[in-house]
Amino acid sequence: MRNIEMRKFDANVEQLSTIITSARAEERAERGLQVARRLTDLAMRIQQKGLSGVEAAELLRQEAERYESEAQEALH
């Protein structure tokens, strides 16, 4: 026999939906800022090191792989 206590609570679905929507928007904004900062860092590195177009493209490809890997980790 399972020892599960069932609790009932009243929740306003509209309020919960608003809270979830707000949290999602804040998370998207934070991720956007992080990506913008990372792109700025990459641009500065490309400029400072005088990378060629091919080298800059490779750096961007590596960064894209990093983001893809992080996204897949978050899904699993």
C-alpha positions as CSV (number, residue, x, y, z in Angstrom):
1,M,0.0,0.0,0.0
2,R,1.3,3.4,-0.9
3,N,1.6,6.1,1.7
4,I,0.3,9.0,-0.4
5,E,-1.4,12.0,1.1
6,M,-3.8,13.7,-1.3
7,R,-4.1,17.4,-0.8
8,K,-6.6,19.6,-2.5
9,F,-6.0,23.3,-3.1
10,D,-7.7,26.0,-5.0
11,A,-5.6,27.5,-7.7
12,N,-6.6,30.3,-10.0
13,V,-5.6,29.0,-13.5
14,E,-5.4,32.5,-14.9
15,Q,-3.0,33.6,-12.2
16,L,-0.8,30.5,-12.6
17,S,-0.8,31.0,-16.4
18,T,0.3,34.7,-15.9
19,I,3.1,33.6,-13.5
20,I,4.4,30.9,-15.9
21,T,4.2,33.3,-18.9
22,S,6.1,35.9,-17.0
23,A,8.8,33.4,-15.9
24,R,9.2,32.2,-19.5
25,A,9.6,35.8,-20.7
26,E,12.2,36.6,-18.1
27,E,14.1,33.4,-19.0
28,R,14.1,34.3,-22.7
29,A,15.3,37.8,-21.9
30,E,18.1,36.4,-19.8
31,R,19.2,34.0,-22.4
32,G,19.1,36.7,-25.0
33,L,21.4,38.9,-22.9
34,Q,23.8,35.9,-22.4
35,V,23.9,35.2,-26.2
36,A,24.5,38.9,-26.9
37,R,27.4,39.1,-24.5
38,R,28.9,35.9,-25.9
39,L,28.6,37.3,-29.5
40,T,30.2,40.5,-28.4
41,D,33.1,38.5,-26.9
42,L,33.5,36.6,-30.1
43,A,33.5,39.7,-32.2
44,M,36.2,41.3,-30.0
45,R,38.3,38.1,-30.2
46,I,38.0,38.1,-34.0
47,Q,39.0,41.8,-34.2
48,Q,41.8,41.6,-31.6
49,K,43.4,38.5,-33.2
50,G,42.8,39.8,-36.8
51,L,41.1,36.5,-37.8
52,S,40.4,35.9,-41.4
53,G,36.9,35.2,-42.6
54,V,37.5,31.5,-42.7
55,E,38.9,31.6,-39.1
56,A,36.0,33.7,-37.9
57,A,33.5,31.3,-39.6
58,E,35.2,28.4,-37.8
59,L,35.0,30.2,-34.5
60,L,31.3,30.8,-35.0
61,R,30.7,27.2,-36.1
62,Q,32.3,26.0,-32.8
63,E,30.2,28.3,-30.8
64,A,27.0,27.1,-32.6
65,E,28.1,23.5,-31.7
66,R,28.4,24.6,-28.1
67,Y,24.9,26.0,-28.0
68,E,23.5,22.9,-29.7
69,S,25.2,20.7,-27.2
70,E,23.9,22.7,-24.3
71,A,20.4,22.6,-25.7
72,Q,20.5,18.8,-26.1
73,E,21.7,18.4,-22.6
74,A,18.9,20.5,-21.3
75,L,16.4,18.3,-23.1
76,H,17.7,15.1,-21.6
